[in-house]
Amino acid sequence: MNIKQIAKAAGVSVATVSRVLNHPENVAPKTREKIENIIKELDYKPNWFAQGLNFNRTKTIGLVIPHILNPAYMEIAKGVEDVAQQKGYITFMCNVEKDIKQEKSYVEQLMTRRVDGIILMFSSLDEQYIKSVEKAGFPVVLIGENKDISEFNSVKVDCLIGAESIVNQLIENGHKTIGILYGSEPEIEALEMLEGYKRALRGKGMPLKEEYIKSVDNTIEGGYLGARKMINEGPPKAIFTTSDEIAYGAMDAIKDSELRVPEDIAVAGFGNTRMSNLVEPKLTTVELPFHKMGIYGARLLFDLIEGDGDEKGRNKEPTHITLQTKLKIRRSCGHKERIGEMF
């Protein structure tokens, strides 16, 4: 399928089809709709890289977000948009609700709109699909690790070290049994945090108990249900969660079980979202540089867009940026004998 066949099917000139693909605002709505419907019916995928050599940039980028209500994702998005605005670019934000079909649909719409580049945040798309997007002429940057990202430009956080450090903090506070509620998404980062938890316990010669290791939905409800189950089976002295949202749910479950945080069960989260300093008791957590993730991701993308030569930097070796975490020690992690020392 090529542009000439699209023109023939629509009964218009090749130039008109080209305008629909590249400058749709210059085509009458009725004609544009007719051509777009034929393109959709025939599943036509234009080679934007080849065509883009003859056109200026659109000054737009696409940002694909797993869930727009997640405060961490919105912090990342703010970082991306801050850089884009400085560059004079408009950012199209696409909320995919963790639906891979919706994610593919949005990526294809962004390509149709000829964005100058695409940022995928904790993407569910497979390696082959992402490569096809790059091959079509669109620079891609991945933010957050949800797969093997070695072949793509990327920004991630060292979640393993972050998890290990906060579990070590719980151990130092005197907790002899520590459980973990780890979210199933993003998969690779969750597994990194699980490994950090295990590594901390092994390092101190503490046993790993399966009943203290539970996979939950990465939500407040997931944390609540996971903590209730853990409590009913015999609670540990502390619970580490792989997100602040899970921690909030766990704290509610502990209170609903007529137990106290941290006197009966200490809790530590991961993320340092804005609510972590507002809940009672204040949540011990790991600060993730969400805003910086967005900034660095956007800078990587613009390096590709503005790269030297016709290839716009696409032939360069991928750049990988790993950011570090920071402990935020607050009252929720305190051992009951040391509670007066905590803040």
SULLIN-V45254 format. One record per residue. BURIAL is b if it has 24 or more other C-alpha atoms within 12 Angstrom, else e. Layout:
BEGIN
BURIAL ; BURIAL
END
This chain:
BEGIN
e ; e ; b ; e ; e ; b ; b ; e ; e ; b ; e ; e ; e ; e ; e ; b ; b ; b ; b ; b ; b ; b ; e ; e ; e ; e ; e ; e ; e ; e ; e ; b ; e ; e ; b ; b ; e ; b ; b ; e ; e ; e ; e ; b ; b ; b ; b ; b ; b ; e ; e ; b ; e ; e ; e ; e ; b ; b ; b ; b ; b ; b ; b ; b ; b ; b ; b ; e ; e ; b ; b ; b ; b ; b ; b ; b ; b ; b ; b ; b ; b ; b ; b ; b ; e ; e ; e ; e ; b ; e ; b ; b ; b ; b ; b ; b ; e ; b ; e ; e ; e ; e ; b ; b ; e ; b ; b ; b ; b ; b ; b ; b ; b ; b ; b ; b ; b ; b ; b ; b ; b ; b ; b ; b ; b ; e ; e ; e ; e ; b ; e ; e ; b ; b ; e ; b ; b ; b ; b ; b ; b ; b ; b ; b ; b ; b ; b ; b ; b ; e ; e ; b ; b ; b ; b ; b ; b ; b ; b ; b ; b ; b ; b ; b ; b ; b ; b ; b ; b ; b ; b ; e ; b ; b ; b ; b ; b ; b ; b ; b ; b ; b ; b ; b ; b ; b ; b ; b ; b ; b ; b ; b ; b ; b ; b ; b ; b ; b ; b ; b ; b ; e ; e ; e ; e ; e ; e ; b ; e ; e ; e ; b ; b ; b ; b ; b ; b ; b ; b ; b ; b ; b ; b ; b ; b ; b ; b ; b ; b ; b ; b ; e ; e ; e ; b ; b ; b ; b ; b ; b ; b ; b ; b ; b ; b ; b ; b ; b ; b ; b ; b ; b ; b ; b ; b ; e ; e ; e ; e ; b ; b ; b ; b ; b ; b ; b ; b ; b ; b ; b ; b ; b ; b ; e ; e ; b ; b ; e ; e ; e ; b ; b ; b ; b ; b ; b ; b ; b ; b ; b ; b ; b ; b ; b ; b ; b ; b ; b ; b ; b ; b ; b ; b ; b ; b ; e ; e ; e ; e ; e ; e ; b ; b ; b ; e ; e ; e ; e ; b ; b ; b ; b ; b ; b ; b ; b ; b ; b ; b ; b ; b ; b ; b ; b ; b ; e ; e ; e ; e ; e ; e ; e ; e
END
